[in-house]
Amino acid sequence: MSSWGAVHHGPAADLSDSDPAGRLAPGSGTEVGTADEADEARSIPRPRTPIEPAAPVRTRSGLDTTAVLPYAGSVASGRTRRLRAWMVTAPVDLAALLAPLMLSDRYWRGTLFAAGLTVAIFATGGLYRGRRHMSILDELPNLGGRLLATAAIVAIIAAMRHGSVEYVAGFMRGVALSAGLVILGRAITRSMVLLARRRRWVEHNAIIIGSGPIAAELARLLRRYPQYGLRFVGCVDVDDEQAPGRPPLIGTLDNLEQRVAMVECDVLIVADPHCLEPRLMEILAHPAYARCDLWTVPRLWGSRSPGGLPDHIGAIPVVQIRHTTLSGPRWMAKRASDIVLASIALVLLSPVIAICALLTLCEGGRGIFFRQQRIGRYGEPFDVIKFRTMRPRDDHESQTRWSIAGDLRVGPIGRFMRRTSLDELPQLWNILRGDMTVVGPRPERPYFVEKFSAEHPDYAMRHRVPVGLTGLAQVSGLRGDTPISDRARFDNYYIENWSLWLDTKVLLRTVAEVFRGGGR
């Protein structure tokens, strides 16, 4: 029998009958921990309801076995499991950077600017990303370098705006104080997070994708060392054959979505799966895993994490892959920009919107707005708002007709509004409500979402993010009767390479398309 203690012969074992730490009694051929580890395991409460065991599988020996989820008990509540690194460090950094205002408000403008610039530079440098191995000494070179860069920038700006040496010197003393407080705050927060992890107050459920030697070692390390903040709940691979020496298998890649939901998985770690990389990338880009953090064990020696901050679990290097969706500070920045842009656009374009409404009323009569169900983020439906440019015969035509280009029922005003995309302006209200974003994949009707998702595997991945008023695919000429596979490819590229500058480029190209009349 494997040393993992996750395989039981005979009937399916209820979790209440299994060892919560994944160890069985002496003499069973499984690993037995120390007395301290046993006490720690006993301190972990059993779940209130049993978790359904994985389906029976057949080993090479021909015996039916059942993989039981190991280590399912946890003292961490659902609320603490949703905590992320930036939620702890960013507020402390901001408080330290604004601390000089408590001593003097003479430099309040410069202090606010320096605080915002520092947080932005920290974010771009990866200093708000989650880390498995936490040490202030590891972060100090990167932290100190970015603090010095910020200090140099604000010193140059202060010297250019104020000729007084006394003013600049006083301001820089506040900058130096805030820098020291940032380092002190980082040291304190790191100690607090490590304490919370060791006490299992904060931990995240982790599934390892793979079942080879690296996956087995990772599973052992996560069980033995809680300071990494991950609670190992099992492995998945191409097949669910439980062989000697393999870590606990709770399913396959084909049923990974169900296993992620069943164990409330927060983190996926790619170790050494027995499948081709393109297939694995296709699986992990599915919207079902959008809320999971994705980590991987680099296959090449010397691989480093983004931002030059190496990370590891034990002696195994791990790298957090760039988020497959928009979440955390990235989503907050995008949502804030959406609210600002939509609000400004509604105010500045209100005369244009009023004229469009009047022209629509004159050409088509009452009912100037057209509401239609579309599919948004995570496949959730919502009603999109547009100016009416024609009246369909019935609801079936409205939901299933792909294009109305050349339709004689579209009048000259409606044709002009569609060509210039002015009929899309009411969607600014959808953006303010949170149904849509300014830049993102264009929303589609449920009928076509189901059809295209079945024909093109990449299409459903578009729904990892909110749908947009404009998108990279549209400004790249993929409108109307263009290949759906090309649209999906552009949309997924946008999601995986998002930045505020990319949004800016799409908006500039959108304005050019509007003036050129490149609409459908």
C-alpha positions in Angstrom: 0.0 0.0 0.0 1.1 3.6 -0.7 2.6 5.6 2.1 0.0 8.2 1.6 -2.8 6.6 3.5 -5.4 7.8 1.1 -6.4 4.5 -0.4 -8.8 2.1 1.4 -9.8 -1.3 0.2 -13.4 -2.3 0.3 -16.4 0.1 0.7 -16.0 3.8 0.4 -14.6 5.2 3.6 -16.5 8.2 5.2 -14.2 11.1 6.1 -15.2 10.7 9.8 -13.6 7.2 9.7 -10.3 8.5 8.2 -7.3 10.2 9.9 -7.8 14.0 9.4 -4.1 14.4 8.9 -3.8 11.7 6.3 -1.9 9.3 8.6 -3.1 5.9 9.7 -2.3 3.8 12.7 1.1 2.2 13.2 1.5 -1.1 11.4 -0.6 0.0 8.4 2.4 0.7 6.3 1.7 4.5 6.3 3.6 7.4 7.6 3.1 8.2 11.3 3.9 11.7 12.5 5.5 13.0 15.7 3.5 13.5 18.9 3.4 17.3 18.2 2.1 16.6 14.7 -0.5 14.2 16.1 -1.6 16.8 18.6 -1.8 19.4 15.8 -3.9 17.0 13.7 -6.3 16.3 16.6 -6.8 20.1 17.1 -8.2 20.4 13.6 -12.0 20.0 13.8 -13.8 17.4 11.6 -16.1 18.8 9.0 -19.7 19.1 9.9 -20.8 17.1 6.9 -18.8 14.3 5.2 -17.2 15.2 1.9 -18.2 12.8 -0.9 -15.3 10.5 -1.7 -13.9 10.1 -5.1 -15.3 7.3 -7.3 -13.8 3.8 -7.0 -10.8 3.2 -9.2 -8.9 0.1 -10.1 -5.2 -0.2 -9.4 -2.7 -2.3 -11.3 -3.2 -5.0 -8.7 -6.8 -5.3 -9.9 -8.3 -4.3 -6.5 -11.1 -1.7 -6.2 -10.0 1.2 -4.1 -11.5 4.5 -3.1 -9.5 7.7 -2.8 -10.6 9.7 0.2 -9.9 13.4 0.3 -7.1 13.9 2.8 -6.7 16.6 5.4 -10.3 17.9 4.9 -10.6 19.5 8.3 -9.7 23.2 8.7 -10.0 25.9 11.3 -10.0 28.6 8.6 -13.4 30.0 7.8 -14.7 30.7 4.3 -14.2 34.4 5.0 -10.5 34.1 5.9 -9.8 31.7 3.0 -10.8 34.5 0.7 -8.0 36.7 2.0 -5.2 37.6 -0.4 -1.8 39.1 0.2 -2.6 42.6 -1.1 -5.5 42.9 1.4 -3.0 42.8 4.2 0.1 44.6 2.8 -1.5 47.4 0.7 -3.4 49.1 3.6 -0.3 48.9 5.9 1.9 50.3 3.1 -0.6 53.1 2.5 -0.9 54.0 6.2 3.0 54.1 6.5 3.3 56.3 3.4 0.7 58.8 4.8 2.1 58.8 8.3 4.1 62.1 7.7 0.7 63.9 7.5 0.3 63.3 11.2 3.3 65.4 11.9 2.7 68.2 9.4 0.2 69.0 6.7 2.6 71.4 5.0 3.6 68.9 2.4 0.2 67.1 2.0 0.1 67.4 -1.8 3.6 65.9 -2.2 2.9 63.2 0.4 -0.3 62.1 -1.4 1.5 62.0 -4.7 4.4 60.0 -3.3 2.1 57.5 -1.6 0.2 56.9 -4.8 3.3 56.6 -6.9 4.9 54.2 -4.4 1.9 51.9 -4.3 1.8 51.9 -8.1 5.5 51.0 -8.4 5.1 48.3 -5.8 2.2 46.8 -7.7 4.0 46.8 -11.0 7.0 45.2 -9.3 5.0 42.2 -7.9 5.2 43.3 -4.3 1.5 42.7 -3.7 1.5 39.2 -5.2 1.0 36.3 -2.9 4.1 34.4 -1.8 4.4 30.9 -0.5 7.8 31.4 1.2 7.6 34.7 3.2 10.6 36.5 4.5 11.3 40.2 4.8 14.9 39.6 4.0 14.0 38.2 0.6 11.9 41.2 -0.2 14.2 43.8 1.2 16.4 44.4 -1.9 13.4 44.8 -4.2 11.5 46.9 -1.6 14.5 49.1 -0.9 15.3 49.7 -4.6 11.7 50.7 -5.4 11.5 53.0 -2.4 14.8 54.7 -3.5 13.4 55.1 -7.0 10.2 56.7 -5.7 12.2 59.0 -3.5 14.4 60.1 -6.4 11.3 60.9 -8.6 9.5 62.9 -5.9 12.7 64.7 -5.0 13.2 65.9 -8.6 9.6 67.0 -8.9 9.8 68.8 -5.6 13.0 70.6 -6.5 11.5 71.7 -9.9 8.3 73.0 -8.3 9.9 74.6 -5.2 13.2 76.5 -5.4 13.5 76.5 -1.6 16.1 74.0 -0.4 14.5 74.1 3.1 11.2 73.0 1.6 12.7 70.1 -0.3 14.7 69.0 2.7 11.7 69.0 5.0 9.6 67.1 2.4 12.4 64.5 1.9 12.6 63.9 5.7 8.9 62.9 5.5 9.6 60.6 2.6 12.5 59.0 4.5 10.3 58.5 7.5 7.5 56.9 5.4 10.1 54.6 3.7 11.3 53.3 7.1 7.7 52.8 8.3 7.0 50.8 5.1 9.8 48.4 5.8 8.8 48.1 9.5 5.2 47.5 8.5 6.2 44.8 6.0 8.2 43.0 8.7 5.3 43.1 11.1 2.7 41.9 8.5 5.0 39.1 7.4 5.3 37.9 11.0 1.6 38.1 11.5 0.8 36.2 8.3 3.3 33.5 9.2 1.7 33.1 12.6 -1.8 32.9 11.1 -0.6 30.3 8.7 1.1 28.2 11.3 -2.0 28.3 13.5 -4.1 27.5 10.4 -6.2 30.6 10.9 -5.6 31.5 7.2 -5.1 28.8 4.6 -6.2 28.0 1.1 -7.3 24.7 -0.3 -4.9 23.5 -2.9 -5.1 20.8 -5.6 -1.9 19.6 -7.3 -2.2 18.8 -11.0 0.1 15.9 -11.5 1.0 12.6 -9.7 4.7 12.2 -10.3 7.6 12.5 -7.9 7.4 16.3 -7.8 3.7 16.3 -7.0 4.3 13.7 -4.3 7.0 15.8 -2.7 4.9 18.9 -2.9 2.0 17.2 -1.2 4.3 16.0 1.6 5.7 19.5 2.1 2.3 21.1 2.2 1.0 18.6 4.8 4.1 19.0 7.0 4.7 22.7 6.8 1.6 24.9 7.3 3.6 28.2 6.9 3.1 28.0 3.2 -0.6 28.8 3.7 -1.9 25.9 1.6 -3.9 22.9 2.6 -3.4 19.9 0.4 -6.6 18.2 -0.6 -5.5 15.9 -3.3 -4.1 15.4 -6.8 -5.6 15.1 -10.2 -4.1 13.7 -13.4 -5.0 12.3 -16.8 -6.1 9.0 -15.2 -7.3 8.1 -11.7 -5.3 4.9 -11.4 -4.1 4.7 -7.8 -0.6 3.1 -8.0 1.9 2.5 -5.2 4.0 5.7 -4.6 1.5 8.0 -6.1 -0.1 10.8 -4.0 -3.8 10.7 -3.3 -5.8 11.1 -6.5 -9.3 12.6 -6.1 -10.1 12.7 -9.8 -8.9 13.3 -13.3 -8.5 16.4 -15.4 -11.8 15.6 -17.0 -13.7 16.1 -13.7 -11.4 18.8 -12.3 -14.2 21.3 -12.4 -16.4 19.2 -10.1 -13.5 18.5 -7.8 -12.6 22.2 -7.5 -16.2 23.0 -6.6 -16.5 20.1 -4.2 -13.4 20.9 -2.1 -13.7 24.7 -2.5 -10.3 24.9 -4.1 -8.5 28.2 -4.1 -5.1 27.3 -5.5 -4.1 25.0 -8.4 -0.5 23.9 -8.5 0.8 22.4 -11.8 3.6 20.0 -11.0 4.2 17.1 -13.4 1.0 16.1 -15.1 0.9 13.3 -17.7 -0.6 15.4 -20.4 0.4 17.7 -23.2 0.8 21.4 -22.4 -1.6 22.7 -25.0 -4.4 20.5 -23.5 -3.6 21.6 -20.0 -3.6 25.3 -21.0 -6.9 24.8 -22.6 -8.4 23.2 -19.5 -7.0 25.8 -17.1 -8.2 28.7 -19.1 -11.8 27.6 -18.6 -14.0 30.1 -16.7 -14.6 27.6 -13.9 -11.1 28.1 -12.7 -11.1 31.9 -13.0 -11.3 32.3 -9.2 -8.3 30.0 -8.5 -4.7 31.2 -8.2 -2.5 29.2 -10.6 1.0 28.2 -9.6 3.5 26.0 -11.5 6.8 24.2 -10.9 9.1 25.5 -13.6 10.7 22.8 -15.7 13.9 24.7 -16.5 16.6 25.4 -14.0 17.0 29.0 -13.1 13.4 29.9 -13.8 12.4 32.9 -11.7 9.1 34.5 -10.7 7.9 37.7 -12.3 9.4 40.8 -10.9 12.6 39.0 -9.9 11.2 37.6 -6.7 12.0 33.9 -6.5 9.6 31.8 -4.5 9.6 28.2 -3.4 7.9 25.5 -1.3 10.6 23.7 0.5 13.4 23.4 -2.0 11.0 23.2 -5.0 10.8 26.5 -7.0 7.3 27.7 -7.8 6.1 30.5 -10.0 2.7 32.1 -9.9 1.4 32.3 -13.4 -0.1 35.6 -14.5 -3.8 35.5 -13.5 -6.0 33.9 -16.2 -8.7 36.5 -15.3 -9.1 39.9 -13.8 -9.2 39.9 -10.0 -7.8 41.6 -6.9 -6.1 45.0 -7.5 -6.2 44.6 -11.3 -9.9 44.2 -11.2 -10.3 47.2 -8.8 -8.2 49.4 -11.1 -10.2 48.3 -14.2 -13.6 48.8 -12.4 -12.5 52.3 -11.1 -11.5 53.3 -14.6 -14.8 52.0 -16.0 -16.8 54.1 -13.5 -14.8 57.2 -14.3 -14.9 56.8 -18.1 -18.6 55.9 -18.2 -19.5 58.8 -15.9 -17.5 61.3 -18.0 -18.8 59.9 -21.3 -22.4 60.1 -20.1 -22.0 63.8 -19.2 -20.0 64.8 -22.3 -22.1 62.8 -24.7 -25.5 63.6 -23.2 -26.3 66.0 -26.1 -25.4 63.3 -28.7 -27.5 60.7 -26.8 -30.4 63.1 -26.7 -30.2 63.7 -30.5 -29.9 60.0 -31.1 -33.0 59.4 -29.0 -35.0 62.0 -30.9 -33.9 60.7 -34.3 -34.8 57.2 -33.3 -38.2 58.3 -32.1 -38.8 60.1 -35.4 -37.8 57.1 -37.6 -39.2 54.2 -35.6 -41.8 55.7 -33.2 -42.1 54.9 -29.5 -39.9 52.4 -27.9 -36.5 54.0 -28.7 -34.6 51.6 -26.5 -34.0 48.0 -27.3 -33.3 45.5 -24.5 -31.9 42.1 -25.3 -30.6 39.3 -23.1 -26.8 38.7 -23.4 -24.3 36.5 -21.6 -21.8 38.3 -19.3 -19.1 37.3 -16.9 -19.1 33.7 -15.7 -22.0 33.0 -18.1 -24.5 35.1 -16.2 -27.3 36.7 -18.3 -28.1 40.4 -18.3 -30.2 42.8 -20.4 -28.1 45.0 -22.7 -29.5 48.4 -23.7 -29.2 49.9 -27.2 -31.0 52.4 -29.4 -33.6 50.6 -31.6 -32.5 50.6 -35.2 -35.2 48.1 -36.5 -38.1 46.0 -35.2 -37.7 42.2 -35.5 -40.7 40.1 -36.5 -40.7 38.1 -33.3 -38.5 37.2 -30.3 -37.2 34.1 -32.1 -35.7 36.3 -34.9 -34.3 38.7 -32.3 -32.5 35.8 -30.5 -31.3 33.7 -33.4 -30.6 36.0 -36.4 -26.9 36.6 -36.7 -26.6 39.7 -38.8 -29.1 42.3 -40.1 -26.6 43.9 -42.5 -28.5 45.0 -45.6 -31.9 44.4 -44.0 -34.4 46.8 -45.7 -36.2 47.3 -42.4 -33.2 49.3 -41.2 -33.9 53.0 -42.1 -31.2 55.5 -43.0 -30.9 56.9 -39.5 -30.6 53.4 -38.0 -28.0 52.5 -40.6 -26.0 55.6 -39.8 -26.2 54.9 -36.1 -25.1 51.3 -36.6 -22.2 52.3 -38.9 -20.9 54.8 -36.3 -21.8 52.6 -33.3 -23.9 55.4 -31.8 -26.6 52.8 -31.1 -24.3 51.4 -28.5 -24.2 54.5 -26.3 -26.9 53.5 -23.9 -24.6 50.6 -22.8 -22.7 53.2 -20.8 -25.5 52.7 -18.2 -24.8 48.9 -18.3 -21.2 49.8 -17.5 -22.1 51.9 -14.5 -24.4 49.1 -13.2 -21.5 46.6 -13.4 -23.0 44.4 -16.2 -20.3 45.4 -18.6 -16.9 47.0 -18.8 -15.6 49.7 -21.2 -13.1 47.3 -23.0 -13.7 43.6 -23.1 -15.1 40.8 -25.2 -18.3 41.8 -26.9 -21.5 40.3 -25.4 -23.5 37.7 -27.3 -26.9 36.2 -27.1 -27.5 32.9 -25.3 -28.3 31.0 -28.5 -25.0 31.9 -30.1 -23.0 31.5 -26.9 -24.2 27.9 -26.7 -23.6 27.3 -30.4 -20.2 28.9 -30.6 -19.0 27.2 -27.3 -19.8 23.8 -28.8 -18.0 24.6 -32.1 -15.0 26.5 -30.7 -13.4 25.3 -27.4 -11.8 28.7 -26.8 -15.0 30.6 -27.1 -16.4 30.0 -23.6 -13.1 31.2 -22.1 -14.1 34.8 -23.1 -16.5 34.8 -20.2 -13.7 34.9 -17.6 -14.1 38.7 -17.6 -17.0 41.1 -18.0 -18.1 41.8 -21.5 -17.2 45.2 -23.0 -18.6 48.1 -24.9 -15.7 47.7 -27.3 -13.0 45.1 -27.6 -9.6 44.2 -29.1 -11.3 41.9 -31.6 -13.7 44.6 -32.9 -11.0 47.3 -33.4 -8.9 44.6 -35.2 -11.5 44.3 -37.9 -13.3 41.3 -36.5 -16.9 42.5 -36.7 -19.9 41.2 -38.6 -19.4 37.9 -40.6 -15.9 37.2 -39.5 -14.5 33.9 -38.1 -15.6 33.2 -34.5 -12.3 31.4 -33.8 -10.4 34.5 -34.7 -12.6 36.6 -32.4 -12.1 34.2 -29.5 -8.4 34.2 -30.0 -8.2 38.0 -29.9 -10.5 38.1 -26.8 -8.5 35.6 -24.9 -5.2 37.3 -25.8 -6.7 40.5 -24.4 -7.7 38.8 -21.1 -4.3 37.2 -20.6 -2.3 40.3 -21.4 -4.6 43.0 -19.9 -3.2 46.3 -18.7 -4.6 49.8 -18.5 -2.4 50.8 -21.4 -3.9 48.0 -23.5 -7.4 49.4 -22.6 -6.2 52.9 -23.7 -5.0 51.6 -27.0 -8.3 49.9 -27.7 -10.2 53.0 -26.8 -8.1 55.2 -29.1 -8.6 52.7 -32.0 -12.3 52.6 -31.2 -12.5 56.4 -31.6 -10.8 56.2 -34.9 -13.2 53.5 -36.1 -16.2 55.6 -35.1 -15.0 58.6 -37.1 -14.1 56.4 -40.0 -17.6 54.8 -39.9 -16.2 51.3 -39.7 -19.2 49.9 -37.8 -21.5 47.1 -39.1 
